[in-house]
Amino acid sequence: MKQFLSLSLCLACLLAALGSLPATARGDEPPAPDLATVIEEDPRFRLLAMGLRSSNLLSVVRGADGVTFFAPTNRAILDLPDGRFRRMQLNFNTPVFRKILRYQMVPGRIDPAAEVGERLRTREGQSLPFARSADGDLLVGEAALVGPPVETANGRVYPVESFLFPPDFRPTDLLPPHGPGPGPYSR
């Protein structure tokens, strides 16, 4: 009986010790970061993260659950024509930018390769087509995917080579109501 109690006590101590170890020491995988954390920490999305922080929209991305986010890389943002990035910086906290952001998100963990030829509804409520280019690249809208997806706790992030704009977007949507006069909106 004493041996049984000693063995039970040793087993209980061992189980308690294992329970206090960090997940990686027990062989468990650490939890995956969320969408917002991936965007904030991945250097490819530095400009996107800046825009999301300045517009208080990181919480929207962090709170999204079960979405695929087509995230424009720094290069995609810098390649915007006509000073559009500068105008976007000045408008990050507007309904227009929020609409653009929601257009980049699709409910569900999407695999575009399986969706070629389909049009999926974005969180903005508009459709986003998936296709293959003549070179075989996967395209979402007009943007090529430029890397494998990053799995997150609340979705999937695909880096894309150009910014996705809703079909009804007009560059003038980013201009102030009085037009492009002198000042920060001019080139």
Backbone as CSV, one residue per row, in Angstrom:
resi,resn,N_x,N_y,N_z,CA_x,CA_y,CA_z,C_x,C_y,C_z
1,MET,0.821,-1.194,0.000,0.000,0.000,0.000,0.861,1.253,0.000
2,LYS,1.987,1.219,0.793,2.880,2.372,0.845,3.498,2.623,-0.537
3,GLN,3.845,1.537,-1.221,4.443,1.681,-2.546,3.426,2.308,-3.511
4,PHE,2.184,1.907,-3.419,1.144,2.459,-4.280,0.961,3.952,-4.022
5,LEU,0.943,4.362,-2.752,0.812,5.778,-2.411,2.017,6.569,-2.891
6,SER,3.219,5.995,-2.725,4.435,6.671,-3.196,4.421,6.830,-4.714
7,LEU,4.024,5.776,-5.403,3.948,5.822,-6.860,2.898,6.837,-7.316
8,SER,1.765,6.863,-6.638,0.702,7.820,-6.962,1.171,9.240,-6.734
9,LEU,1.882,9.457,-5.629,2.394,10.789,-5.319,3.425,11.228,-6.354
10,CYS,4.311,10.317,-6.749,5.308,10.642,-7.783,4.636,10.966,-9.109
11,LEU,3.639,10.181,-9.460,2.906,10.415,-10.705,2.191,11.762,-10.666
12,ALA,1.588,12.095,-9.561,0.895,13.380,-9.419,1.882,14.536,-9.531
13,CYS,3.059,14.399,-8.905,4.085,15.450,-9.003,4.574,15.600,-10.442
14,LEU,4.770,14.492,-11.138,5.214,14.530,-12.529,4.177,15.218,-13.414
15,LEU,2.920,14.878,-13.253,1.858,15.508,-14.034,1.758,16.995,-13.736
16,ALA,1.922,17.375,-12.478,1.885,18.793,-12.115,3.049,19.533,-12.756
17,ALA,4.227,18.909,-12.751,5.397,19.550,-13.353,5.220,19.703,-14.858
18,LEU,4.692,18.691,-15.509,4.469,18.783,-16.959,3.451,19.865,-17.291
19,GLY,2.455,20.008,-16.478,1.437,21.032,-16.719,1.972,22.440,-16.581
20,SER,3.055,22.628,-15.819,3.595,23.976,-15.627,4.644,24.344,-16.669
21,LEU,5.024,23.404,-17.525,5.991,23.699,-18.580,5.345,24.534,-19.676
22,PRO,6.145,25.386,-20.358,5.598,26.103,-21.517,5.155,25.114,-22.585
23,ALA,4.240,25.537,-23.412,3.672,24.662,-24.449,4.749,24.045,-25.328
24,THR,5.779,24.827,-25.694,6.803,24.288,-26.593,7.638,23.236,-25.901
25,ALA,7.837,23.337,-24.570,8.600,22.325,-23.853,7.807,21.023,-23.750
26,ARG,6.482,21.103,-23.763,5.648,19.904,-23.714,5.488,19.292,-25.103
27,GLY,5.982,19.971,-26.141,5.832,19.462,-27.501,4.617,20.021,-28.208
28,ASP,3.813,20.845,-27.524,2.657,21.470,-28.165,3.129,22.636,-29.016
29,GLU,2.394,22.919,-30.060,2.699,24.078,-30.895,2.187,25.339,-30.209
30,PRO,2.950,26.426,-30.264,2.420,27.673,-29.712,1.237,28.121,-30.562
31,PRO,0.330,28.868,-29.968,-0.832,29.304,-30.750,-0.402,30.206,-31.911
32,ALA,-1.109,30.096,-33.011,-0.814,30.936,-34.180,-1.208,32.370,-33.862
33,PRO,-0.450,33.346,-34.367,-0.830,34.745,-34.153,-2.086,35.078,-34.958
34,ASP,-2.742,36.178,-34.592,-3.930,36.592,-35.335,-3.535,37.394,-36.571
35,LEU,-4.532,37.710,-37.415,-4.292,38.447,-38.661,-3.535,39.744,-38.409
36,ALA,-3.987,40.523,-37.433,-3.372,41.828,-37.179,-1.915,41.680,-36.763
37,THR,-1.621,40.695,-35.930,-0.244,40.488,-35.484,0.651,40.118,-36.658
38,VAL,0.177,39.245,-37.532,0.966,38.874,-38.713,1.251,40.112,-39.562
39,ILE,0.249,40.933,-39.783,0.427,42.134,-40.610,1.380,43.117,-39.937
40,GLU,1.273,43.258,-38.622,2.165,44.177,-37.904,3.612,43.694,-37.882
41,GLU,3.823,42.387,-37.803,5.175,41.864,-37.623,5.880,41.479,-38.920
42,ASP,5.150,41.280,-40.003,5.766,40.880,-41.268,6.254,42.136,-41.992
43,PRO,7.550,42.243,-42.264,8.067,43.457,-42.909,7.469,43.738,-44.290
44,ARG,6.919,42.737,-44.960,6.294,42.960,-46.269,5.051,43.836,-46.170
45,PHE,4.450,43.929,-44.980,3.198,44.657,-44.791,3.363,45.903,-43.912
46,ARG,4.587,46.445,-43.838,4.864,47.591,-42.964,3.941,48.767,-43.265
47,LEU,3.763,49.104,-44.539,2.926,50.258,-44.902,1.448,49.979,-44.636
48,LEU,1.003,48.778,-44.892,-0.372,48.410,-44.596,-0.626,48.513,-43.089
49,ALA,0.301,47.999,-42.298,0.155,48.065,-40.830,0.090,49.512,-40.366
50,MET,0.929,50.366,-40.954,0.910,51.784,-40.598,-0.472,52.388,-40.876
51,GLY,-1.019,52.081,-42.032,-2.335,52.607,-42.377,-3.424,52.083,-41.460
52,LEU,-3.350,50.806,-41.134,-4.356,50.223,-40.252,-4.260,50.805,-38.843
53,ARG,-3.025,51.018,-38.366,-2.855,51.630,-37.035,-3.384,53.054,-37.021
54,SER,-3.028,53.846,-38.033,-3.425,55.258,-38.028,-4.933,55.431,-38.210
55,SER,-5.585,54.425,-38.762,-7.024,54.528,-38.980,-7.831,53.803,-37.902
56,ASN,-7.135,53.279,-36.900,-7.791,52.519,-35.833,-8.548,51.313,-36.392
57,LEU,-8.047,50.733,-37.487,-8.702,49.575,-38.091,-8.003,48.253,-37.768
58,LEU,-6.891,48.303,-37.027,-6.256,47.044,-36.645,-7.214,46.188,-35.828
59,SER,-8.045,46.826,-35.030,-9.000,46.066,-34.221,-10.023,45.350,-35.109
60,VAL,-10.363,45.955,-36.262,-11.286,45.309,-37.201,-10.640,44.041,-37.753
61,VAL,-9.360,44.147,-38.133,-8.638,42.993,-38.675,-8.427,41.959,-37.572
62,ARG,-8.076,42.425,-36.380,-7.844,41.503,-35.260,-9.135,40.763,-34.892
63,GLY,-10.267,41.444,-34.975,-11.539,40.847,-34.600,-12.189,40.016,-35.689
64,ALA,-11.670,40.099,-36.908,-12.237,39.296,-38.004,-11.986,37.826,-37.687
65,ASP,-12.970,36.994,-37.947,-12.797,35.578,-37.650,-13.138,34.752,-38.878
66,GLY,-12.239,33.836,-39.203,-12.474,32.950,-40.333,-12.499,33.684,-41.659
67,VAL,-11.515,34.564,-41.895,-11.475,35.316,-43.151,-10.157,35.063,-43.877
68,THR,-10.190,35.318,-45.159,-8.980,35.358,-45.966,-8.756,36.825,-46.296
69,PHE,-7.562,37.302,-45.985,-7.227,38.710,-46.197,-6.155,38.781,-47.281
70,PHE,-6.464,39.468,-48.372,-5.510,39.677,-49.456,-4.778,40.975,-49.150
71,ALA,-3.595,40.827,-48.567,-2.857,41.963,-48.020,-1.867,42.522,-49.035
72,PRO,-2.019,43.794,-49.390,-1.056,44.402,-50.310,0.297,44.576,-49.629
73,THR,1.327,44.203,-50.357,2.688,44.366,-49.842,3.094,45.838,-49.924
74,ASN,4.217,46.149,-49.304,4.747,47.521,-49.384,4.904,47.942,-50.838
75,ARG,5.453,47.041,-51.664,5.664,47.351,-53.084,4.326,47.673,-53.758
76,ALA,3.288,46.913,-53.429,1.965,47.146,-54.017,1.459,48.537,-53.667
77,ILE,1.670,48.946,-52.441,1.194,50.254,-52.009,2.019,51.363,-52.651
78,LEU,3.329,51.189,-52.714,4.185,52.223,-53.310,3.984,52.342,-54.820
79,ASP,3.498,51.289,-55.457,3.269,51.312,-56.899,1.939,51.948,-57.298
80,LEU,1.160,52.394,-56.337,-0.112,53.038,-56.681,0.149,54.280,-57.527
81,PRO,-0.642,54.504,-58.569,-0.410,55.643,-59.467,-0.948,56.964,-58.918
82,ASP,-0.510,58.026,-59.557,-1.086,59.357,-59.366,-1.099,59.855,-57.928
83,GLY,-0.086,59.550,-57.155,-0.058,60.026,-55.781,-1.163,59.439,-54.920
84,ARG,-1.734,58.334,-55.349,-2.880,57.750,-54.641,-2.516,57.312,-53.222
85,PHE,-1.279,56.805,-53.030,-0.914,56.375,-51.685,-0.908,57.562,-50.726
86,ARG,-0.386,58.684,-51.182,-0.380,59.878,-50.318,-1.813,60.276,-49.969
87,ARG,-2.704,60.240,-50.935,-4.110,60.567,-50.664,-4.737,59.537,-49.734
88,MET,-4.328,58.260,-49.900,-4.853,57.239,-49.004,-4.351,57.470,-47.582
89,GLN,-3.078,57.854,-47.437,-2.550,58.135,-46.099,-3.376,59.211,-45.409
90,LEU,-3.771,60.212,-46.153,-4.546,61.304,-45.585,-5.989,60.907,-45.324
91,ASN,-6.421,59.784,-45.867,-7.808,59.354,-45.747,-7.963,58.007,-45.053
92,PHE,-6.922,57.551,-44.342,-6.989,56.219,-43.747,-8.172,56.051,-42.805
93,ASN,-8.612,57.110,-42.189,-9.697,56.964,-41.221,-11.028,57.424,-41.800
94,THR,-11.277,57.092,-43.046,-12.522,57.503,-43.687,-13.327,56.278,-44.104
95,PRO,-14.613,56.457,-44.383,-15.415,55.340,-44.876,-14.869,54.748,-46.178
96,VAL,-14.218,55.580,-47.010,-13.673,55.080,-48.281,-12.584,54.046,-48.001
97,PHE,-11.671,54.375,-47.084,-10.593,53.430,-46.778,-11.156,52.175,-46.125
98,ARG,-12.138,52.322,-45.268,-12.763,51.148,-44.637,-13.395,50.245,-45.699
99,LYS,-14.021,50.857,-46.692,-14.635,50.085,-47.771,-13.557,49.320,-48.547
100,ILE,-12.442,49.986,-48.841,-11.333,49.345,-49.550,-10.797,48.180,-48.727
101,LEU,-10.636,48.386,-47.424,-10.122,47.336,-46.548,-11.064,46.126,-46.534
102,ARG,-12.356,46.358,-46.409,-13.312,45.247,-46.373,-13.384,44.513,-47.712
103,TYR,-13.062,45.219,-48.805,-13.040,44.571,-50.114,-11.886,43.568,-50.208
104,GLN,-10.850,43.739,-49.408,-9.682,42.864,-49.431,-9.896,41.598,-48.597
105,MET,-11.043,41.489,-47.909,-11.313,40.342,-47.042,-12.485,39.520,-47.578
106,VAL,-12.307,38.195,-47.560,-13.341,37.265,-47.998,-13.634,36.326,-46.823
107,PRO,-14.902,36.135,-46.474,-15.213,35.199,-45.395,-14.742,33.786,-45.727
108,GLY,-14.182,33.111,-44.740,-13.697,31.744,-44.903,-12.213,31.701,-45.207
109,ARG,-11.629,30.560,-45.004,-10.212,30.344,-45.327,-10.152,29.856,-46.771
110,ILE,-10.013,30.789,-47.673,-10.111,30.523,-49.104,-8.791,29.994,-49.657
111,ASP,-8.903,29.037,-50.551,-7.770,28.565,-51.341,-8.044,29.003,-52.769
112,PRO,-7.450,30.115,-53.219,-7.754,30.616,-54.561,-7.527,29.592,-55.670
113,ALA,-6.568,28.703,-55.499,-6.333,27.692,-56.538,-7.578,26.832,-56.735
114,ALA,-8.315,26.603,-55.668,-9.538,25.806,-55.765,-10.724,26.641,-56.235
115,GLU,-10.559,27.951,-56.247,-11.660,28.846,-56.596,-11.507,29.480,-57.977
116,VAL,-10.526,29.032,-58.773,-10.295,29.622,-60.092,-11.587,29.586,-60.895
117,GLY,-11.921,30.718,-61.469,-13.143,30.838,-62.257,-14.350,31.244,-61.427
118,GLU,-14.198,31.333,-60.115,-15.308,31.697,-59.231,-15.235,33.175,-58.860
119,ARG,-16.350,33.678,-58.389,-16.425,35.038,-57.844,-16.982,34.897,-56.433
120,LEU,-16.207,35.348,-55.462,-16.624,35.232,-54.072,-17.032,36.587,-53.525
121,ARG,-17.929,36.581,-52.564,-18.388,37.816,-51.911,-17.357,38.276,-50.901
122,THR,-16.990,39.535,-50.986,-16.068,40.117,-50.014,-16.857,40.580,-48.798
123,ARG,-16.145,40.988,-47.760,-16.833,41.524,-46.581,-17.498,42.850,-46.912
124,GLU,-17.110,43.461,-48.015,-17.745,44.695,-48.476,-19.066,44.382,-49.166
125,GLY,-19.262,43.115,-49.554,-20.500,42.716,-50.209,-20.399,42.678,-51.723
126,GLN,-19.216,42.931,-52.257,-19.028,42.889,-53.702,-18.288,41.604,-54.075
127,SER,-18.293,41.269,-55.356,-17.641,40.021,-55.757,-16.196,40.263,-56.151
128,LEU,-15.401,39.237,-55.911,-13.972,39.275,-56.211,-13.656,38.028,-57.024
129,PRO,-13.168,38.208,-58.263,-12.908,37.047,-59.118,-11.541,36.411,-58.848
130,PHE,-11.465,35.107,-59.091,-10.205,34.365,-59.018,-9.937,33.785,-60.393
131,ALA,-8.706,33.932,-60.859,-8.355,33.444,-62.195,-6.884,33.052,-62.221
132,ARG,-6.443,32.572,-63.361,-5.016,32.308,-63.608,-4.579,33.198,-64.756
133,SER,-3.386,33.741,-64.619,-2.827,34.549,-65.698,-2.333,33.618,-66.801
134,ALA,-1.937,34.185,-67.929,-1.388,33.386,-69.023,-0.124,32.655,-68.573
135,ASP,0.595,33.229,-67.594,1.805,32.601,-67.059,1.508,31.561,-65.987
136,GLY,0.241,31.410,-65.625,-0.137,30.425,-64.611,-0.211,30.968,-63.198
137,ASP,0.052,32.277,-63.031,-0.029,32.869,-61.691,-1.477,32.950,-61.245
138,LEU,-1.706,32.775,-59.955,-3.045,32.957,-59.409,-3.327,34.439,-59.255
139,LEU,-4.498,34.847,-59.726,-4.911,36.241,-59.640,-6.171,36.348,-58.792
140,VAL,-6.184,37.329,-57.912,-7.385,37.695,-57.185,-7.686,39.109,-57.658
141,GLY,-8.823,39.281,-58.325,-9.059,40.554,-59.001,-7.975,40.721,-60.047
142,GLU,-7.294,41.840,-60.013,-6.178,42.089,-60.937,-4.826,41.815,-60.289
143,ALA,-4.816,41.398,-59.025,-3.569,41.242,-58.269,-3.093,39.797,-58.269
144,ALA,-1.800,39.628,-58.504,-1.195,38.297,-58.427,-0.832,38.006,-56.975
145,LEU,-1.031,36.753,-56.577,-0.586,36.324,-55.247,0.928,36.176,-55.318
146,VAL,1.633,36.714,-54.334,3.099,36.712,-54.381,3.707,35.937,-53.219
147,GLY,3.150,34.827,-52.942,3.706,33.984,-51.894,2.632,33.090,-51.332
148,PRO,3.079,32.130,-50.552,2.108,31.227,-49.932,1.324,31.960,-48.854
149,PRO,0.188,31.427,-48.471,-0.586,32.068,-47.410,0.097,31.918,-46.060
150,VAL,-0.197,32.848,-45.188,0.248,32.760,-43.802,-0.988,32.395,-42.991
151,GLU,-0.939,31.240,-42.340,-2.061,30.804,-41.511,-2.032,31.560,-40.197
152,THR,-3.183,32.030,-39.765,-3.276,32.752,-38.510,-4.364,32.103,-37.658
153,ALA,-4.478,32.562,-36.424,-5.488,32.017,-35.522,-6.894,32.299,-36.026
154,ASN,-7.075,33.426,-36.722,-8.425,33.803,-37.140,-8.587,33.932,-38.650
155,GLY,-7.664,33.368,-39.412,-7.826,33.424,-40.857,-6.561,33.078,-41.604
156,ARG,-6.472,33.618,-42.786,-5.369,33.335,-43.702,-5.005,34.650,-44.388
157,VAL,-3.714,34.930,-44.513,-3.232,36.151,-45.173,-2.475,35.747,-46.430
158,TYR,-2.897,36.318,-47.567,-2.169,36.138,-48.820,-1.536,37.466,-49.197
159,PRO,-0.207,37.513,-49.405,0.396,38.725,-49.926,0.030,38.890,-51.402
160,VAL,-0.353,40.110,-51.791,-0.696,40.384,-53.183,0.159,41.524,-53.706
161,GLU,0.384,41.526,-55.019,1.310,42.479,-55.631,0.688,43.821,-55.984
162,SER,-0.615,43.957,-55.842,-1.230,45.260,-56.086,-2.439,45.424,-55.166
163,PHE,-2.773,46.670,-54.929,-3.898,46.980,-54.056,-5.189,46.627,-54.764
164,LEU,-6.130,46.067,-54.044,-7.428,45.710,-54.610,-8.419,46.834,-54.309
165,PHE,-9.068,47.322,-55.347,-10.078,48.361,-55.174,-11.426,47.819,-55.623
166,PRO,-12.492,48.159,-54.891,-13.824,47.724,-55.320,-14.121,48.228,-56.728
167,PRO,-14.938,47.514,-57.497,-15.241,47.919,-58.875,-15.851,49.320,-58.972
168,ASP,-16.567,49.742,-57.955,-17.197,51.065,-58.008,-16.305,52.173,-57.438
169,PHE,-15.046,51.838,-57.102,-14.119,52.834,-56.567,-13.671,53.776,-57.673
170,ARG,-13.623,55.051,-57.350,-13.073,56.080,-58.244,-11.947,56.778,-57.500
171,PRO,-10.809,57.009,-58.141,-9.710,57.694,-57.449,-10.146,59.020,-56.820
172,THR,-11.124,59.664,-57.415,-11.590,60.937,-56.842,-12.297,60.735,-55.508
173,ASP,-12.642,59.476,-55.156,-13.244,59.211,-53.846,-12.308,59.603,-52.716
174,LEU,-11.007,59.657,-53.006,-10.026,60.004,-51.982,-9.733,61.497,-51.918
175,LEU,-10.329,62.266,-52.801,-10.084,63.709,-52.795,-11.024,64.397,-51.813
176,PRO,-10.597,65.543,-51.278,-11.491,66.277,-50.387,-12.675,66.809,-51.183
177,PRO,-13.772,67.148,-50.527,-14.972,67.595,-51.237,-14.755,68.827,-52.112
178,HIS,-13.793,69.690,-51.773,-13.575,70.911,-52.554,-12.660,70.715,-53.752
179,GLY,-12.185,69.498,-53.989,-11.363,69.235,-55.161,-9.882,69.227,-54.853
180,PRO,-9.063,68.982,-55.884,-7.644,68.767,-55.665,-6.803,70.028,-55.619
181,GLY,-7.202,71.113,-55.144,-6.416,72.343,-55.148,-5.036,72.175,-54.540
182,PRO,-4.350,73.269,-54.266,-3.018,73.188,-53.693,-3.068,72.582,-52.291
183,GLY,-1.950,72.063,-51.858,-1.890,71.485,-50.524,-1.497,70.031,-50.583
184,PRO,-1.802,69.289,-49.552,-1.306,67.925,-49.456,-1.879,66.982,-50.501
185,TYR,-2.957,67.367,-51.175,-3.546,66.472,-52.176,-2.945,66.676,-53.555
186,SER,-2.231,67.733,-53.761,-1.647,67.960,-55.086,-0.368,67.166,-55.226
187,ARG,0.032,66.942,-56.446,1.240,66.136,-56.710,2.469,66.872,-56.464
